[in-house]
Amino acid sequence: MIVINRFRVPVHERDGFRAQADVAVELLRSRPGLLSLDLVLNLDDEELWSLVTRWENVGAYRNALGGYEAKMALTPLLSRVVDEPSAYADPDEVGWNLPRSL
């Protein structure tokens, strides 16, 4: 399972973003089930960043976000996330996926 969180970060806010991202990255790297993690900057847009994580399964990802320590480490960073779906899996594992209604 892959999670792609994108962030729109004005250049003048880059240092603050990196500080928040470093805290989140450190926390996520300590979580069971994390297979890989990359914090990357878009090659063509200097304000577009992505945090790309790969997890053993959706349960490992959800568990990684739980608890007080995770909320304190992740909330400042995730408050900057582009509002869009972020979790992906192999189509054969997902099956017929219908959008959730509001």
RODO-2510 file (C-alpha; in nm, 4 decimals, decimal comma):
residues 102
     n   res          X          Y          Z
     1     m     0,0000     0,0000     0,0000
     2     i     0,1331     0,3449    -0,0929
     3     v     0,0450     0,6835     0,0546
     4     i     0,1288     0,9987    -0,1417
     5     n     0,0790     1,3219     0,0504
     6     r     0,1406     1,6338    -0,1569
     7     f     0,2161     1,9752    -0,0097
     8     r     0,2064     2,3206    -0,1665
     9     v     0,4779     2,5145     0,0212
    10     p     0,5666     2,8740    -0,0691
    11     v     0,9436     2,9126    -0,0981
    12     h     0,9546     3,1560     0,1950
    13     e     0,7955     2,8847     0,4181
    14     r     1,0354     2,6090     0,3134
    15     d     1,2444     2,6087     0,6330
    16     g     0,9377     2,5769     0,8554
    17     f     0,7974     2,3028     0,6361
    18     r     1,1247     2,1092     0,6466
    19     a     1,1331     2,1324     1,0259
    20     q     0,7779     1,9926     1,0476
    21     a     0,8564     1,7259     0,7893
    22     d     1,1705     1,6161     0,9742
    23     v     0,9675     1,5546     1,2918
    24     a     0,7053     1,3578     1,0984
    25     v     0,9647     1,1559     0,9060
    26     e     1,1445     1,0589     1,2268
    27     l     0,8183     0,9412     1,3813
    28     l     0,7021     0,7484     1,0738
    29     r     1,0388     0,5738     1,0356
    30     s     0,9943     0,4324     1,3857
    31     r     0,6559     0,2764     1,3063
    32     p     0,6108    -0,0962     1,2426
    33     g     0,5050    -0,1823     0,8906
    34     l     0,6798     0,1057     0,7135
    35     l     0,8632    -0,0312     0,4102
    36     s     0,9956     0,2935     0,2613
    37     l     0,9669     0,6694     0,2973
    38     d     1,0750     0,9518     0,0683
    39     l     1,0300     1,3255     0,1139
    40     v     1,0725     1,4712    -0,2336
    41     l     1,0568     1,8059    -0,4126
    42     n     0,9007     1,8320    -0,7577
    43     l     1,1535     1,8862    -1,0364
    44     d     0,9417     2,1440    -1,2198
    45     d     0,7600     2,3240    -0,9375
    46     e     0,9714     2,4479    -0,6463
    47     e     0,6644     2,4773    -0,4221
    48     l     0,5343     2,1212    -0,4671
    49     w     0,6576     1,8551    -0,2243
    50     s     0,5491     1,4949    -0,1661
    51     l     0,5849     1,2563     0,1222
    52     v     0,5683     0,9078    -0,0292
    53     t     0,5398     0,6114     0,2052
    54     r     0,4956     0,2411     0,1381
    55     w     0,3369     0,0205     0,4047
    56     e     0,2948    -0,3545     0,4544
    57     n    -0,0831    -0,3039     0,4598
    58     v    -0,3518    -0,0478     0,5344
    59     g    -0,3653    -0,1543     0,8997
    60     a     0,0021    -0,0723     0,9516
    61     y    -0,0545     0,2710     0,7983
    62     r    -0,3583     0,3433     1,0131
    63     n    -0,1819     0,2234     1,3275
    64     a     0,1151     0,4480     1,2484
    65     l    -0,1145     0,7509     1,2645
    66     g    -0,2638     0,6564     1,6007
    67     g    -0,1770     0,7754     1,9475
    68     y    -0,0755     1,0988     2,1134
    69     e     0,2860     1,0951     1,9927
    70     a     0,1776     1,0549     1,6300
    71     k    -0,0845     1,3290     1,6548
    72     m     0,1722     1,5725     1,7967
    73     a     0,4342     1,4868     1,5330
    74     l     0,2086     1,4631     1,2278
    75     t    -0,0646     1,7243     1,2729
    76     p     0,1518     2,0314     1,1981
    77     l     0,2737     1,8744     0,8735
    78     l    -0,0565     1,7237     0,7634
    79     s    -0,2339     2,0556     0,8176
    80     r    -0,0439     2,1671     0,5043
    81     v    -0,1419     1,8707     0,2854
    82     v    -0,3155     1,9205    -0,0490
    83     d    -0,6770     1,8071     0,0016
    84     e    -0,6995     1,5012    -0,2217
    85     p    -0,7131     1,1224    -0,1832
    86     s    -0,3706     0,9912    -0,0832
    87     a    -0,3864     0,6123    -0,0298
    88     y    -0,3249     0,3695    -0,3181
    89     a    -0,3100    -0,0071    -0,3498
    90     d    -0,2831    -0,2730    -0,6178
    91     p    -0,6098    -0,2679    -0,8181
    92     d    -0,6552    -0,6412    -0,7607
    93     e    -0,6468    -0,5810    -0,3844
    94     v    -0,8829    -0,2838    -0,3962
    95     g    -1,1497    -0,4464    -0,6099
    96     w    -1,4507    -0,2442    -0,7227
    97     n    -1,4033     0,0856    -0,5416
    98     l    -1,6943     0,3280    -0,5156
    99     p    -1,6415     0,6844    -0,3933
   100     r    -1,7746     0,7597    -0,0481
   101     s    -2,0740     0,9893    -0,0440
   102     l    -2,0802     1,2889     0,1856
***
